[in-house]
Each structure stands twice: as C-alpha cells, then as structure tokens.
Amino acid sequence: MKNLLLIFFLLLAMHLQAKTTLISYTLVEQLSKEDMEAFYKSQGIPKLISPILTGVDIYELFYHTNLPDGERVIASGLYYVPTNYPYEVATMQYNHGTAMKNRTGLDYNGEGTICKIFAADGYAVAWQDYIGLGKARGFHPYQHLETEGQSGVDLLYAVQQINQEVGLQVNEQLFVTGYSQGGHAALAVHKTIQEKYPDDFWVTASSPMSGAHDMSGVQNEIMEVEYSQPHYLPYLLYGYQQIYKVFEDNEDFKRVFKPEYRYVVDNILAKGHNVDEINAMLPEKPFDMIEPYFFNEYKNNPDFYFTKVLKENNTYKWVPESPVQFCYCKGDEEVYYKNSIVAMEWMKENGAKRIINREVSEVFNHRQCADYAVMYTKFFFDSFRNGFKKGRKGNLIKNILVKTVVNIEEKKLKKKD
C-alpha cells in the first residue's frame, strides 16, 4: 500500500511539474484608461467597433517549452491584462505574423495594437513570440505545426501562474486567433489543445486569419511564379532542416540553393535582417533560387522528404469540436485565399459542425485585409461573451458599418486599377 501511495504522489508531482512552465515575468508597461483613450485617438480606432472599458497592464514573460525531440527550450511572450475590469475576463491566445529578427520592443508588425484593443474590452491576451523569436535564443521553426502548437499551450500554462500571482480572475472562455503565420499557428494551437490537452483547456472558438493552412498544396503553388515575399521559401526550408535534419548539417543543406543565394541562409541564421531586407536578396520567383535537381525531385517524386514534411505541417486535416471562423481576402497576394477554402471544405466534409466562412474582401491585399479581419474576429468572439454558445458573426449594426467601409475602400481600389 505504501508503495502504491508513493507511486501516486510521484506521478502527481510529475504532473504538476509538467504544468509549471513559467520562468519569470515583468510588468513592462501600464496604460490607464485615459492612455487607451489617447491611443485610440492617435490610431483612428472607432470605439463603436471596440469599446474602452479598462486600462491595460503589459507583462513580458519567459517560459519553458519543448522541441519535438524533447529538448527543453526557453520561449518568450507578452501578456496584456485588463485592469479594474468588473467581471471575470476571457482569455485570448494571439499569434503574430512572420518576423525574422528578435523583438527589441513590445511588438511585431504593429500587432500589439490588436492585443491592446482586445485587452481594453476585457480580454486577457497571451501573445506567443514562437520558439527562437521574441527575446528567445536559437532558431525559429517557421510554419511548423507542432512547435507553434506546443509553445502556444505552454504559454497558456505560464499565464495561469501569472493570473494567480497578480490576482486576475478569468473565466473558462478561451479564444485563439492570429494573422498570416499567426493564422497557421492559431489552428496549430487549437488542434494541439483539442488532441493533447483537453483536460486542462477547452477552446471556446478560434478565428485563423489569412493563414497558409495548405502548405503542400495551394500555398506551395505560388513558389513558381513572381511572389512578393520570396523569403518564405528559404525561411521555411531552413526551419524544417533544423527540426527534421533532412541533411547531415547546414553546409549540406545550403547546397539546395544556387551558389549566389547560399549566403541568404547565413543571414537568416544570424537573425540580423528583417523580412524586406531578406526579400531584396532573392529572386522574384522563389524556386529560381533552388538548384534544378532539388526542384525536380520536389516536382516529380511523391516520396521526396520535403514533400512529406510539408504535408505534416498542413493545419486542417482534423475535425474541430469548437467553432472556427476563417477570415481571408481574395486579393491576398501573400497567402493565397484558397488556403482557407481548402481547410473549410475538408473540415466540413469530415464532420466539423461549426465552420464559418468570413470572406473579408474580394480585392484587399494581405496588409489591407488585416484590419478588417481583426474586426470580424472581435465581433465573432464577442458573440460568445454575449451568451451565444455556437457563436455568431456579431452585432448586426457593427457588421453593416464595417461592410460599408469595406465596400467604399474596394471601390477606390477598383478605380485605381
């Protein structure tokens, strides 16, 4: 009997230890309600779209997560906490878009604004930097499903501990979203929670925005034509090389690229250049930087290792048990809109009950799409807070106002063309 009790307490201790991921956290910025009022005014954010109910405290944190081989690594993130909110708050896990350098301030791509908007309306927003980005060391496994999902979950464990220490009362609602790479990561986090951590978390709803969900299919097709973001290909291949060890070492891996582009891999490794600087080093057609033998293997050999790896990192071949809203724009030149179509169709055909199609615009490009996708995501999540268990597209008047603005902006763009 004593041995059984000892085993029980050892297993319990191991379980509790596994859930303690937080290393440290620091309060790095305090924004009063008046500060948020001034911020909204400076950014031209209408309160009708998202009200200001509280101030926002911003914490920077470090926590442990794991690589697929079990190696324990340190990741960083941000936590946006509503202050003096009169009710228990919902939690939102946010995933940012592509970045290639370590974060020096409190933002990537201007997406900190999104987190402030949600936090000022009573959401506790947990932002993951991803492995190898933010303030973390090491490589970043770009568009890698397993690490995006695991680091997102371990961040949620970390903020649970912060909540206890700062006295933040949260309810059971958990929302997951992100834009661009963050759209890919949002589905990765949702999938990871549903399949591996259902006893600890339950996703109320997710809203992946403009994500490259079909990595081995429609998104990969644009690598053979002129593309505004050629960095995507070497960044992707480099990250997968570090995870899957396709080649014996990085020097062998660099032979995938034509000699005049091999130095780009070193620049990615050094994390000393931003996306635009890397793009300027590359050809307009991404596959033009690849050696012909490698390209031919990819095109003609279905058993080619990188083809299998891409398929592993498609984010949609699972059946969500919670509602999912896909936001996208048909004019998106960076993330082909059919990524969302393919994902939605597969999920519906395989039994998903609540998949919502949110075509934001027929003509907006990747950047233009973001602001409106965020608004539609906010409306969708708010509907759950307002008591709709399956969620709705949100307040009718707000939707009409946003759609009116979208129509006006679309007409301007069509006139320019």
Secondary structure, DSSP 8 states (H G I E B T S, - for coil): -HHHHHHHHHHHHHHHHHH--EEEEEEEEEE-HHHHHHHHHHHT--TTTS---SEEEEEEEEEEEE-TTS-EEEEEEEEEEEES-SS-EEEEEEE-----S--SSS-STTTHHHHHHHHHTTEEEEEE--TTSTT--S---TT-HHHHHHHHHHHHHHHHHHHHHHT--EEEEEEEEEETHHHHHHHHHHHHHHHH-TTT---SEEEEES----TTTHHHHGGGS--S-TTHHHHHHHHHHHHH--SSSHHHHHTTB-GGGHHHHHHHHHT-S-HHHHHHTS-SSGGGGB-HHHHHHHHH-TT-HHHHHHHHT-S-SS--SS-EEEEEETT-SSS-THHHHHHHHHHHHTT-S-EEEEEEESS--HHHHHHHHHHHHHHHHHHHHTT-TT--S--HHHHHHHHHHHHHHHHHHHHH-
